[in-house]
Every structure is written in C-alpha cells, then in structure tokens.
Amino acid sequence: MALQRMLSGDPSKSSKVYLAIGALSLAKAIAVRKDRERFRRELLDAGLFLGAGLVLRRFGKIKAEKRQELESQLPEWAADIATSDAASRGVRSLARQQLRGRSEPEPEPTLRDRARSVIASL
C-alpha cells in the first residue's frame, strides 16, 4: 500500500484495521507453531501489521493534536466559516471540477494557434 494512501483519511481508523489483522496473524502463527517456516512467516506478518497499526495510531494522535493547535490559533469566526456546510459544499464542487478537468486533457496548441496568439498580443 502506498504511504500517501495509508496516511490519508483518518489514520486512527486505519490503525484499528492493521492492529486487527496483526492480531489475527499472531493467532494464526500460534496455531501453526509446529511448522517452523510458516510460524516465522506468520510471526513476521503479525509484527509488520502490528507495527504499522501502532505507527498509524501515533500518527493519528499527532495529526489530531496539530489540527486542534491550528484551530485554536484561528479566530472563532474563521473557524466557523471553515467548518460550515457551505464551505464543505464549495470544496466538494471544486474537487469535482478539478477531477472533470483531468479526465479531458486539453489538446496541445498547434504552431498556427501559437502564431495567432503572438500576433493577437501585439
């Protein structure tokens, strides 16, 4: 999973998923403990998932603290505007416009188009 995708959204929710997968891998490792090779693989998987879950949980706490710190520095009227429904609708519509714009790339201007724009600007 890409790091940017892993850290986007709410990392504290993602951490719960990773911790749950790690706990299941740990239980699976205990169940197959007689097979040394499989036990090591499951134990390694459990360690990686549990580690990622703990890191994401810590990152989520730091992110929440920073957000709270930034919001406390804003004047109350600015915080109300930023968290209003109108602002969230505006951000959503802007995001939709940006996504639509990316799906249809603009064609490269031809030499004739560039020459016309240069002549028009004179």
C-alpha positions as a Python dict, from the first residue, in 0.01 Angstrom:
ca = {
    (1, 'M'): (0, 0, 0),
    (2, 'A'): (135, 343, -90),
    (3, 'L'): (242, 553, 206),
    (4, 'Q'): (40, 855, 95),
    (5, 'R'): (-274, 645, 70),
    (6, 'M'): (-202, 487, 405),
    (7, 'L'): (-171, 825, 579),
    (8, 'S'): (-467, 993, 411),
    (9, 'G'): (-811, 994, 566),
    (10, 'D'): (-834, 904, 933),
    (11, 'P'): (-520, 715, 1036),
    (12, 'S'): (-668, 618, 1373),
    (13, 'K'): (-942, 418, 1193),
    (14, 'S'): (-685, 258, 964),
    (15, 'S'): (-473, 169, 1266),
    (16, 'K'): (-757, -42, 1405),
    (17, 'V'): (-769, -244, 1083),
    (18, 'Y'): (-394, -303, 1089),
    (19, 'L'): (-399, -398, 1456),
    (20, 'A'): (-685, -644, 1393),
    (21, 'I'): (-501, -804, 1101),
    (22, 'G'): (-187, -823, 1313),
    (23, 'A'): (-376, -991, 1597),
    (24, 'L'): (-524, -1245, 1354),
    (25, 'S'): (-180, -1316, 1209),
    (26, 'L'): (-44, -1362, 1560),
    (27, 'A'): (-323, -1607, 1643),
    (28, 'K'): (-255, -1787, 1315),
    (29, 'A'): (116, -1805, 1399),
    (30, 'I'): (36, -1964, 1732),
    (31, 'A'): (-192, -2215, 1559),
    (32, 'V'): (82, -2324, 1315),
    (33, 'R'): (370, -2311, 1563),
    (34, 'K'): (479, -2669, 1486),
    (35, 'D'): (566, -2576, 1127),
    (36, 'R'): (874, -2356, 1186),
    (37, 'E'): (885, -2190, 843),
    (38, 'R'): (518, -2099, 838),
    (39, 'F'): (537, -1990, 1203),
    (40, 'R'): (817, -1746, 1118),
    (41, 'R'): (628, -1604, 820),
    (42, 'E'): (309, -1554, 1020),
    (43, 'L'): (504, -1404, 1308),
    (44, 'L'): (677, -1164, 1069),
    (45, 'D'): (342, -1066, 915),
    (46, 'A'): (192, -1013, 1259),
    (47, 'G'): (484, -794, 1362),
    (48, 'L'): (462, -583, 1048),
    (49, 'F'): (86, -530, 1076),
    (50, 'L'): (102, -457, 1448),
    (51, 'G'): (390, -215, 1393),
    (52, 'A'): (206, -35, 1113),
    (53, 'G'): (-106, -16, 1331),
    (54, 'L'): (87, 135, 1622),
    (55, 'V'): (259, 387, 1395),
    (56, 'L'): (-73, 487, 1239),
    (57, 'R'): (-231, 526, 1581),
    (58, 'R'): (52, 754, 1691),
    (59, 'F'): (33, 949, 1366),
    (60, 'G'): (-343, 991, 1415),
    (61, 'K'): (-288, 1135, 1762),
    (62, 'I'): (-21, 1377, 1636),
    (63, 'K'): (-245, 1481, 1345),
    (64, 'A'): (-537, 1549, 1581),
    (65, 'E'): (-314, 1750, 1815),
    (66, 'K'): (-181, 1961, 1527),
    (67, 'R'): (-532, 2019, 1393),
    (68, 'Q'): (-650, 2129, 1736),
    (69, 'E'): (-348, 2356, 1775),
    (70, 'L'): (-410, 2520, 1438),
    (71, 'E'): (-781, 2562, 1506),
    (72, 'S'): (-709, 2722, 1843),
    (73, 'Q'): (-495, 2987, 1669),
    (74, 'L'): (-774, 3083, 1427),
    (75, 'P'): (-1028, 3345, 1523),
    (76, 'E'): (-1365, 3192, 1607),
    (77, 'W'): (-1541, 3346, 1307),
    (78, 'A'): (-1282, 3198, 1068),
    (79, 'A'): (-1315, 2853, 1223),
    (80, 'D'): (-1694, 2872, 1190),
    (81, 'I'): (-1664, 2964, 822),
    (82, 'A'): (-1413, 2687, 752),
    (83, 'T'): (-1628, 2419, 915),
    (84, 'S'): (-1960, 2537, 771),
    (85, 'D'): (-2173, 2331, 534),
    (86, 'A'): (-2136, 2592, 261),
    (87, 'A'): (-1758, 2566, 276),
    (88, 'S'): (-1764, 2187, 255),
    (89, 'R'): (-2004, 2202, -43),
    (90, 'G'): (-1772, 2453, -211),
    (91, 'V'): (-1470, 2230, -160),
    (92, 'R'): (-1661, 1930, -297),
    (93, 'S'): (-1772, 2120, -608),
    (94, 'L'): (-1419, 2249, -665),
    (95, 'A'): (-1284, 1895, -634),
    (96, 'R'): (-1541, 1769, -885),
    (97, 'Q'): (-1441, 2042, -1129),
    (98, 'Q'): (-1075, 1953, -1088),
    (99, 'L'): (-1146, 1584, -1145),
    (100, 'R'): (-1351, 1655, -1455),
    (101, 'G'): (-1077, 1876, -1590),
    (102, 'R'): (-819, 1599, -1551),
    (103, 'S'): (-1024, 1341, -1735),
    (104, 'E'): (-1029, 1552, -2053),
    (105, 'P'): (-680, 1686, -2124),
    (106, 'E'): (-660, 1995, -2336),
    (107, 'P'): (-506, 1943, -2678),
    (108, 'E'): (-163, 2088, -2742),
    (109, 'P'): (-181, 2418, -2934),
    (110, 'T'): (-55, 2389, -3287),
    (111, 'L'): (210, 2612, -3437),
    (112, 'R'): (-63, 2807, -3618),
    (113, 'D'): (-250, 2865, -3287),
    (114, 'R'): (66, 2987, -3116),
    (115, 'A'): (147, 3222, -3404),
    (116, 'R'): (-207, 3366, -3393),
    (117, 'S'): (-183, 3426, -3019),
    (118, 'V'): (151, 3604, -3060),
    (119, 'I'): (15, 3823, -3339),
    (120, 'A'): (-302, 3895, -3140),
    (121, 'S'): (-98, 4005, -2837),
    (122, 'L'): (97, 4262, -3047),
}
